[in-house]
Amino acid sequence: MKQANILITGATGHIGTTLAKHLSAQGVPFRAMVRTTDHLANTIAALPGAEIVTGDFNDANSLALALKGIERAFLLTNSSEEAGKLQSNFVSVAVKSGLPHIVKLSQLHAAAQSPVRFLRYHAAVEEEIRLSGMDYTFLRPNLFMQGLLGFRETIATQNKFFATAGNASISVVDTRDIAAIAAAALTTSGHEGKTYDITGPQPLTHAALAESLSHALGRTIRYINVTDAELLPALLHAGFPTWQAEGLIEDYAHYARGEAAAVSTAVMDVTGKPARDFAAFATEYAPLFS
């Protein structure tokens, strides 16, 4: 088997797993960095073309080993208070290792002065990568359609879900389209120095998302707009760490201001296929909300 020259970090998360499956289906060998060889890691290891390596973003030696022989790396970490530091650690080792090209999963409207902590740390890491001299591709997706799976329990049991988006429209995107763009950036040329804003094909309010879910599920699903003060304890009760829960509140304030409604053509431009729409997503994922 041809030696892998692509590294996927965050390989056992949703986007990392989707990307791994995408590369495997294309017959592209890859190396997946995992923290431990658990069930999720074993699932990745079973894919044709997969090579598993254990690594820790706080362990420079393990990162150097993971990067050995790698020409393009996909950078993704869990959303946590340490995410910026962990990604910075990776960039530092990647520079010392001579990595030619890094593809970073960022977020739409990443900016150093943003009131949203997620957007600030993504912007800081992007700037570090720009200054490193490596070739780079930044993927900046909008709100994930699959993020609704976080409301799966209340949709299934109460026929409702809650957020603070108000009546603002958001061009939600399917994570499979994000993974497809990542795969293209990792396997083909022409993406160097590019920043892709990745969205779905239309801006939709949360009420419109509820309407599509209602049609797909055959029962009425309602979106309930709540205040920050009401949403925060619900997120904490659901198990989100305080830093991430507060960050999500900031994220939704950003959405509520109408700052995430624009539609880009990145999915079609890069993959040659139209972006998946939410109605199709709702129909396909309906069993998970039943």
Secondary structure, 3 states (H helix, E strand, C coil): CCCCCEEECCCCCHHHHHHHHHHHHCCCCEEEEECCCCHHHHHHHCCCCEEEEECCCCCHHHHHHHHCCCCEEEECCCCCCCHHHHHHHHHHHHHHHCCCEEEEECCCCCCCCCCCHHHHHHHHHHHHHHHHCCEEEEEEECCEHHHHHHHHHHHHHHCEEEECCCCCCECCECHHHHHHHHHHHHHCCCCCCEEEEECCCCCECHHHHHHHHHHHHCCCCEEEECCHHHHHHHHHHCCCCHHHHHHHHHHHHHHHCCCCCCCCCHHHHHHCCCCCCHHHHHHHHHHHHC
